[in-house]
Amino acid sequence: MSKKRTRKPSAGRAKRLPRGTPAGEHRPVLVQQVLRVLDAKPGQVFVDCTIGFAGHAVELLHRVGPGGLLIGIDWDADNLPKARARLQAVGYPFRLIHGNFASLETVLAQLDIVHVDGILADLGMSSMQVDDAERGFSYMRDGPLDMRMDRSHGQTAAQLLGRISEMDLRHALAELGDHANGAALAAAICEARAREKFIRTRQLADFVLRFFGKTSWRLRQEKRRWQTHPAAQLFQTLRILVNRELGNLGNLLRVAPSCLKPRACVAIIGFHSGEDRLIKRAFREDAAKGIYAEMSQEPMSADFAEKSSNPRSRSAKMRWARRAV
Ligand SMILES: C[S@@+](CC[C@H](N)C(=O)[O-])C[C@H]1O[C@@H](n2cnc3c(N)ncnc32)[C@H](O)[C@@H]1O
């Protein structure tokens, strides 16, 4: 008798990837949830405020088709050529703008557009930025301590870390990083910088390791939770400060309703509690004023399969709101 081989359903099997996505690289998060919420249709106009590697945008462009328009914004000019190549391969109309989504109304006005059929923002940094050591975002790769999304101006993380007061650093770590030992870490950094300027990512990451009494680190799970690098929260906090990320998000939340057509949706993917609080509060306040007719009550997050195959999705939370008529 021949044994019938049955294939076990794998909980960790990844869902269909967006078109043209190289497996394991630059993978966009919560794609199916984004597409469900934004529900793009042929002929519509959508704006992706954080185009990155255009993972979400390629899918939206396929849906709006030859009669629609996809507008992509990114504050990091280095991302645009890569996004352009992927969008050109689709063959439908799109426009790419180097700019800050905090000025969304102005960006749309430059294109003679007032209202769009949907807005997406996938916050934070792209894997392309993390992978490039010269950008200084990564505690795993040695590079200059820069962290600016837009390298044409603004202070670097090294300059910020050289000037910030101990009290401000302590508050930022508590508010943005939920950092264990934030006060002691802020004091240690401010004491050490008097002797030695922090200018390299490896130098800062090694300092934090020593502060926590460690000499090395490797990715592992403890009690079914991934243990992040001890410097991860400090790096995230510095990135948020350098790029004034909460201020930019606040502006986007303020102008988004006036950029949406009636019944159109805005969807925002955040990666830490500071962002999520801001998004939830703005959507609630605008819903109470009758500006939004509907909003997500709970944030949407990745399922087990996505979390297993795409580490970046583990902390992703998406909220959405629908403009009233
Ligand atoms: C997580 S990535 C987006 C990934 C993208 N959804 C994809 O599918 O490839 C976030 C992007 O937002 C950009 N960004 C961050 N802050 C921005 C801002 N204030 N305005 C415009 N772009 C911003 C970053 O440069 C980065 O490329």
Ligand as a Chemical Component Dictionary entry (heavy atoms), coordinates in Angstrom:
data_LIG
# 
_chem_comp.id                   LIG 
_chem_comp.type                 NON-POLYMER 
_chem_comp.pdbx_formal_charge   0 
_chem_comp.three_letter_code    LIG 
# 
loop_
_chem_comp_atom.comp_id 
_chem_comp_atom.atom_id 
_chem_comp_atom.alt_atom_id 
_chem_comp_atom.type_symbol 
_chem_comp_atom.charge 
_chem_comp_atom.model_Cartn_x 
_chem_comp_atom.model_Cartn_y 
_chem_comp_atom.model_Cartn_z 
_chem_comp_atom.pdbx_ordinal 
LIG C1  C1  C 0  9.176  52.180 6.554 1  
LIG S1  S1  S 1  9.761  53.051 5.185 2  
LIG C2  C2  C 0  8.469  52.914 4.021 3  
LIG C3  C3  C 0  8.507  51.615 3.296 4  
LIG C4  C4  C 0  7.497  51.548 2.171 5  
LIG N1  N1  N 0  6.144  51.550 2.672 6  
LIG C5  C5  C 0  7.734  50.353 1.302 7  
LIG O1  O1  O 0  6.782  49.607 1.055 8  
LIG O2  O2  O -1 8.876  50.155 0.839 9  
LIG C6  C6  C 0  9.584  54.699 5.737 10 
LIG C7  C7  C 0  10.054 55.731 4.717 11 
LIG O3  O3  O 0  9.534  56.970 5.130 12 
LIG C8  C8  C 0  10.485 57.978 4.866 13 
LIG N2  N2  N 0  10.162 59.077 5.766 14 
LIG C9  C9  C 0  10.357 59.162 7.089 15 
LIG N3  N3  N 0  9.904  60.323 7.575 16 
LIG C10 C10 C 0  9.367  60.990 6.528 17 
LIG C11 C11 C 0  8.721  62.247 6.383 18 
LIG N4  N4  N 0  8.534  63.048 7.436 19 
LIG N5  N5  N 0  8.280  62.597 5.161 20 
LIG C12 C12 C 0  8.461  61.787 4.080 21 
LIG N6  N6  N 0  9.081  60.588 4.153 22 
LIG C13 C13 C 0  9.529  60.192 5.366 23 
LIG C14 C14 C 0  11.807 57.322 5.122 24 
LIG O4  O4  O 0  12.829 57.984 4.423 25 
LIG C15 C15 C 0  11.551 55.901 4.609 26 
LIG O5  O5  O 0  11.956 55.762 3.276 27 
# 
loop_
_chem_comp_bond.comp_id 
_chem_comp_bond.atom_id_1 
_chem_comp_bond.atom_id_2 
_chem_comp_bond.value_order 
_chem_comp_bond.pdbx_ordinal 
LIG C1  S1  SING 1  
LIG S1  C2  SING 2  
LIG S1  C6  SING 3  
LIG C2  C3  SING 4  
LIG C3  C4  SING 5  
LIG C4  N1  SING 6  
LIG C4  C5  SING 7  
LIG C5  O1  DOUB 8  
LIG C5  O2  SING 9  
LIG C6  C7  SING 10 
LIG C7  O3  SING 11 
LIG C7  C15 SING 12 
LIG O3  C8  SING 13 
LIG C8  N2  SING 14 
LIG C8  C14 SING 15 
LIG N2  C9  SING 16 
LIG N2  C13 SING 17 
LIG C9  N3  DOUB 18 
LIG N3  C10 SING 19 
LIG C10 C11 SING 20 
LIG C10 C13 DOUB 21 
LIG C11 N4  SING 22 
LIG C11 N5  DOUB 23 
LIG N5  C12 SING 24 
LIG C12 N6  DOUB 25 
LIG N6  C13 SING 26 
LIG C14 O4  SING 27 
LIG C14 C15 SING 28 
LIG C15 O5  SING 29 
# 
